[in-house]
């Protein structure tokens, strides 16, 4: 679909989602993502929960690939996208996780591969606390 065209009904999908995690997973699945390279963190556990619930209810969801560090997670995701030709997704722990993606970000930027990078939000506190 070009930028000048209006979306068609066939370009949209409906999905029920009770949580943000379910909505993100449903959207990723609808977009063709079948693998999520995941570096665990408490603020992104909702993605794990979304996948678990979708599987428990018989709905499609990406395969969760747990990786212990962000750099190899992005490298693995790029490799998967290059070999499969499919879009892939990463989820990493807060801003430091995004920084650890850093060694592979240049490769990702120049590779032209379909990779979605996501990260959790850092903890915040009220002013003066």
Backbone as JSON, one array per atom type, in Angstrom:
{
  "sequence": "XXXXXXXXXXXXXXXXXXXXXXXXXXXXXXXXXXXXXXXXXXXXXXXXXXXXXXXXXXXXXXXXXXXXXXXXXXXXXXXXXXXXXXXXXXXXXXXXXXXXXXXXXXXXXXXXXXXXXXXXXXXXXXXXX",
  "N": [[0.85, -1.17, 0.0], [0.68, 2.17, -0.89], [1.7, 5.43, 0.35], [-0.21, 7.26, -0.44], [-2.6, 5.94, -0.72], [-5.74, 5.01, 0.65], [-6.35, 3.06, 3.59], [-7.49, -0.3, 3.18], [-10.22, -2.49, 4.0], [-9.2, -5.05, 4.13], [-6.64, -4.6, 4.98], [-6.66, -4.37, 7.66], [-7.01, -5.78, 10.96], [-8.92, -7.42, 13.46], [-8.69, -7.9, 16.94], [-9.12, -9.31, 20.12], [-8.08, -7.95, 23.17], [-7.09, -7.9, 26.45], [-5.07, -6.76, 27.85], [-2.13, -4.64, 27.61], [0.1, -6.13, 26.87], [-1.09, -8.34, 25.57], [-2.21, -6.99, 23.4], [0.08, -5.97, 22.08], [1.37, -8.35, 21.38], [-0.6, -9.54, 19.78], [-0.67, -7.65, 17.71], [1.98, -7.82, 16.73], [1.99, -10.47, 15.84], [-0.01, -10.34, 13.88], [1.35, -8.77, 12.1], [3.16, -10.53, 11.07], [5.27, -11.38, 12.64], [6.99, -14.04, 13.99], [8.85, -14.82, 15.83], [10.21, -13.78, 18.9], [12.9, -12.31, 20.24], [14.11, -12.25, 23.35], [15.2, -10.47, 26.15], [15.16, -10.82, 29.39], [13.39, -8.79, 31.72], [11.92, -7.09, 34.45], [10.1, -5.09, 33.77], [9.23, -5.69, 31.24], [7.89, -8.02, 31.32], [5.24, -8.28, 30.71], [5.07, -8.88, 28.03], [5.92, -11.54, 27.89], [3.83, -12.63, 29.35], [1.68, -12.0, 27.66], [2.24, -13.63, 25.44], [2.13, -16.16, 26.67], [-0.57, -16.24, 27.48], [-1.89, -16.04, 25.01], [-1.06, -18.44, 23.8], [-2.13, -20.28, 25.64], [-4.82, -19.91, 25.16], [-5.07, -20.82, 22.64], [-4.49, -19.12, 20.54], [-2.46, -17.7, 17.89], [0.97, -16.86, 18.45], [4.16, -15.23, 18.74], [7.17, -17.2, 18.88], [8.92, -17.38, 21.85], [12.16, -16.52, 22.38], [14.52, -16.8, 24.65], [17.23, -14.86, 25.56], [20.39, -14.26, 27.02], [21.73, -11.77, 26.86], [21.67, -8.5, 25.4], [23.08, -7.74, 23.02], [23.81, -10.21, 21.58], [21.17, -11.01, 21.27], [20.01, -9.19, 19.45], [21.72, -9.66, 17.28], [21.11, -12.36, 16.75], [18.42, -12.06, 16.08], [18.65, -10.52, 13.75], [20.01, -12.36, 12.14], [18.05, -14.37, 11.95], [16.01, -12.96, 10.6], [17.36, -12.42, 8.21], [17.77, -14.99, 7.13], [15.2, -16.15, 7.09], [13.56, -14.22, 5.96], [11.45, -13.1, 7.19], [9.67, -10.77, 9.33], [10.95, -9.82, 12.55], [11.24, -9.57, 16.13], [12.65, -7.82, 18.91], [12.96, -7.65, 22.45], [14.03, -5.83, 25.14], [15.66, -5.16, 28.3], [15.03, -2.19, 29.87], [16.58, 1.12, 29.37], [19.32, 0.62, 29.47], [19.45, -1.86, 28.29], [18.82, -1.23, 25.66], [21.09, 0.23, 25.08], [22.97, -1.83, 25.19], [22.21, -3.21, 22.94], [23.58, -1.75, 21.18], [26.09, -2.49, 19.87], [25.22, -3.91, 17.7], [23.45, -2.28, 16.42], [24.27, -0.65, 14.27], [24.69, -2.53, 12.27], [22.07, -3.47, 12.06], [20.81, -1.13, 11.16], [21.91, -0.78, 8.63], [21.4, -3.14, 7.32], [18.85, -3.46, 6.34], [16.86, -5.17, 7.15], [13.79, -6.67, 8.34], [13.23, -5.77, 11.39], [11.94, -5.25, 14.58], [12.61, -3.25, 17.29], [12.25, -3.24, 20.73], [11.96, -1.87, 24.04], [11.89, -1.79, 27.62], [10.61, 0.6, 30.01], [12.53, 2.9, 31.95], [12.87, 2.93, 35.57], [11.1, 5.33, 37.52], [10.91, 8.18, 39.73], [9.25, 10.28, 42.11], [9.81, 13.8, 42.11], [12.39, 14.86, 44.23], [12.42, 12.64, 45.82]],
  "CA": [[0.0, 0.0, 0.0], [1.47, 3.39, -0.92], [1.27, 6.45, 1.32], [-1.35, 8.03, -0.94], [-3.8, 5.12, -0.72], [-6.49, 4.81, 1.88], [-6.34, 1.65, 4.02], [-8.63, -1.12, 2.82], [-10.66, -3.36, 5.09], [-8.3, -6.21, 4.18], [-5.38, -4.19, 5.6], [-6.89, -4.27, 9.1], [-7.42, -7.0, 11.63], [-9.5, -7.22, 14.78], [-8.22, -8.85, 17.93], [-9.48, -8.92, 21.48], [-6.92, -7.87, 24.04], [-7.45, -7.36, 27.75], [-3.91, -6.07, 28.4], [-1.2, -4.1, 26.62], [0.9, -7.25, 26.39], [-1.88, -9.09, 24.6], [-2.35, -6.16, 22.21], [1.37, -5.93, 21.39], [1.6, -9.67, 20.81], [-1.56, -9.71, 18.67], [-0.21, -6.79, 16.61], [3.2, -8.4, 16.17], [1.58, -11.68, 15.13], [-0.73, -9.91, 12.68], [2.37, -8.24, 11.2], [4.01, -11.59, 10.57], [6.36, -11.73, 13.56], [6.8, -15.35, 14.6], [9.88, -15.02, 16.85], [10.55, -12.63, 19.75], [14.16, -12.52, 20.95], [13.71, -11.61, 24.6], [16.16, -10.37, 27.25], [14.2, -10.63, 30.47], [13.41, -7.66, 32.64], [10.62, -7.06, 35.12], [9.18, -4.13, 33.15], [8.74, -6.21, 29.96], [7.27, -9.33, 31.56], [3.91, -8.29, 30.1], [5.18, -9.54, 26.73], [5.91, -12.98, 28.19], [2.47, -12.96, 29.77], [0.84, -11.94, 26.47], [2.5, -14.84, 24.66], [1.62, -17.3, 27.43], [-2.03, -16.24, 27.43], [-2.31, -16.38, 23.64], [-0.84, -19.89, 23.61], [-3.09, -21.02, 26.48], [-6.14, -19.78, 24.57], [-5.05, -21.37, 21.29], [-4.24, -18.09, 19.53], [-1.06, -17.67, 17.48], [1.86, -15.91, 19.13], [5.56, -15.49, 18.4], [7.97, -18.07, 19.74], [9.77, -16.58, 22.75], [13.54, -16.99, 22.45], [15.17, -16.11, 25.76], [18.66, -14.64, 25.31], [20.9, -13.65, 28.25], [22.31, -10.44, 26.68], [21.02, -7.78, 24.32], [23.83, -7.74, 21.76], [23.53, -11.42, 20.81], [19.74, -11.09, 20.94], [19.81, -8.47, 18.2], [22.44, -10.39, 16.23], [20.32, -13.54, 16.43], [17.21, -11.6, 15.39], [19.06, -10.14, 12.39], [20.28, -13.6, 11.42], [16.77, -15.02, 11.66], [15.34, -12.18, 9.57], [18.1, -12.59, 6.95], [17.58, -16.34, 6.6], [13.78, -16.46, 6.89], [12.87, -13.17, 5.22], [10.29, -12.7, 7.97], [9.94, -9.77, 10.36], [11.3, -10.37, 13.86], [11.12, -8.56, 17.18], [13.44, -7.98, 20.12], [12.5, -6.94, 23.63], [15.16, -5.77, 26.05], [15.49, -4.54, 29.61], [15.17, -0.73, 29.98], [17.49, 1.9, 28.52], [20.62, -0.05, 29.41], [19.31, -2.93, 27.3], [18.94, -0.6, 24.34], [22.52, 0.54, 24.93], [23.66, -3.09, 24.89], [21.94, -3.5, 21.53], [24.42, -0.82, 20.44], [27.08, -3.08, 19.0], [24.58, -4.47, 16.51], [22.52, -1.3, 15.83], [24.77, -0.22, 12.96], [24.37, -3.63, 11.36], [20.62, -3.45, 11.86], [20.45, 0.05, 10.37], [22.38, -0.91, 7.25], [21.03, -4.43, 6.73], [17.56, -3.38, 5.68], [16.08, -6.34, 7.54], [12.59, -6.3, 9.1], [13.42, -6.01, 12.82], [11.32, -4.29, 15.49], [13.33, -3.21, 18.56], [11.47, -2.67, 21.82], [12.62, -1.86, 25.34], [11.06, -1.36, 28.73], [10.81, 1.96, 30.49], [13.32, 2.93, 33.18], [12.11, 3.3, 36.76], [11.02, 6.77, 37.79], [10.55, 8.54, 41.1], [8.77, 11.64, 42.26], [10.85, 14.79, 42.35], [12.78, 15.02, 45.61], [12.39, 11.37, 46.58]],
  "C": [[0.89, 1.23, 0.0], [0.91, 4.39, 0.07], [0.02, 7.19, 0.88], [-2.65, 7.23, -0.92], [-4.44, 5.08, 0.66], [-6.39, 3.35, 2.29], [-7.62, 0.95, 3.58], [-9.01, -1.98, 4.01], [-9.74, -4.55, 5.24], [-6.96, -5.89, 4.84], [-5.48, -4.17, 7.13], [-7.24, -5.63, 9.66], [-8.01, -6.62, 12.98], [-8.97, -8.3, 15.71], [-8.68, -8.37, 19.3], [-8.22, -8.94, 22.34], [-7.34, -7.21, 25.34], [-6.3, -6.55, 28.36], [-3.05, -5.51, 27.26], [-0.35, -5.22, 26.03], [0.18, -8.06, 25.33], [-2.02, -8.3, 23.3], [-1.05, -6.11, 21.4], [1.63, -7.26, 20.69], [0.66, -9.92, 19.64], [-1.13, -8.88, 17.47], [1.02, -7.35, 15.93], [2.86, -9.63, 15.33], [0.88, -11.32, 13.82], [0.25, -9.36, 11.63], [3.35, -9.27, 10.69], [5.18, -11.98, 11.45], [6.06, -13.09, 14.17], [7.88, -15.72, 15.61], [10.12, -13.7, 17.59], [11.8, -13.0, 20.53], [14.12, -11.62, 22.18], [14.84, -11.65, 25.62], [15.36, -9.92, 28.47], [14.47, -9.4, 31.32], [12.01, -7.52, 33.22], [9.63, -6.14, 34.41], [8.71, -4.57, 31.76], [8.13, -7.6, 30.1], [5.89, -9.41, 30.94], [3.93, -8.93, 28.71], [5.19, -11.06, 26.89], [4.49, -13.43, 28.53], [1.51, -12.96, 28.57], [1.0, -13.17, 25.59], [1.91, -16.05, 25.36], [0.1, -17.38, 27.34], [-2.53, -16.6, 26.04], [-2.17, -17.87, 23.39], [-1.87, -20.7, 24.39], [-4.49, -20.99, 25.88], [-6.18, -20.25, 23.12], [-4.88, -20.34, 20.18], [-2.77, -18.11, 19.12], [-0.29, -16.59, 18.24], [3.29, -16.23, 18.72], [6.19, -16.48, 19.37], [8.9, -17.18, 20.55], [11.15, -17.24, 22.84], [14.23, -16.18, 23.53], [16.68, -16.06, 25.52], [19.22, -13.88, 26.52], [21.51, -12.25, 28.1], [21.75, -9.82, 25.41], [21.77, -7.84, 22.99], [23.61, -9.03, 20.99], [22.05, -11.59, 20.47], [19.46, -10.39, 19.62], [20.53, -9.16, 17.05], [21.66, -11.63, 15.79], [19.06, -13.15, 15.66], [17.54, -11.21, 13.95], [19.34, -11.38, 11.55], [19.0, -14.31, 11.02], [16.05, -14.29, 10.53], [16.02, -12.37, 8.21], [17.81, -13.94, 6.32], [16.11, -16.6, 6.24], [13.06, -15.46, 5.99], [11.64, -12.64, 5.95], [10.66, -11.58, 8.95], [10.16, -10.45, 11.71], [11.3, -9.23, 14.86], [12.1, -8.87, 18.31], [12.77, -7.18, 21.23], [13.63, -7.0, 24.65], [14.82, -4.97, 27.3], [15.91, -3.07, 29.56], [16.17, -0.08, 29.03], [18.88, 1.27, 28.42], [20.59, -1.21, 28.41], [19.43, -2.39, 25.89], [20.4, -0.26, 24.07], [23.31, -0.72, 24.58], [23.35, -3.61, 23.49], [22.98, -2.79, 20.65], [25.4, -1.43, 19.47], [26.5, -3.61, 17.71], [23.64, -3.47, 15.83], [22.98, -0.83, 14.46], [24.46, -1.29, 11.92], [22.89, -3.62, 11.04], [20.21, -2.29, 10.95], [20.81, -0.12, 8.9], [21.9, -2.18, 6.56], [19.72, -4.38, 5.97], [16.66, -4.57, 5.99], [14.89, -5.91, 8.4], [12.69, -6.68, 10.57], [12.76, -4.88, 13.6], [12.07, -4.37, 16.81], [12.43, -2.57, 19.6], [12.28, -2.75, 23.11], [11.63, -1.4, 26.4], [11.38, 0.07, 29.11], [11.64, 1.93, 31.77], [12.46, 3.29, 34.38], [12.15, 4.81, 36.96], [10.63, 6.99, 39.24], [10.02, 9.96, 41.1], [9.93, 12.57, 42.55], [11.12, 14.91, 43.86], [12.78, 13.72, 46.41], [13.67, 10.6, 46.39]]
}
